[in-house]
Amino acid sequence: MGVEIELLEQLKSALEVIQTIMEKLEMNAFGRLKVESTITNYSARVDDKSVQKVTFVGLAIPSDTISESEPIWRLIRIDETTSVTKVEYADGDLDFDNVWANRLTLNYG
């Protein structure tokens, strides 16, 4: 029961971050999503073009340089390919240890 409560708390936290990101999303002049560079003290990236009905969200703690090829990212995959939307994390955890550039090939859970 304790593990389930912990998982629910992690999911709630992640959903709050996603909700904050989704509230900040805007369309730019080219019809593509743009995100403010810092959301709730995170630098963020959103990719909703690489895979149909799948959105990748990357969060990194802001620094002087944010590299998409460094393992500094918390990656979230929002899968809407079925009737049930799945929210999954790279490596199945919320750690800031993934590479944004590798988001399409990582394991999510």
BELBEL-V690872 format. One line per field, one symbol per residue. psi: psi as a letter, one per 40 degrees, with the letter a starting at -180 (. if undefined). A space follows every 50 residues. Layout:
psi->???
//
This chain:
psi->dddddddddddddddddddddddeiihaeeeiiiiidhhffiiiihhedd hhehhhhhhihiadhhheeigeihhhhhhfeaehhhhiiheeieigfihd eedeeihi.
//
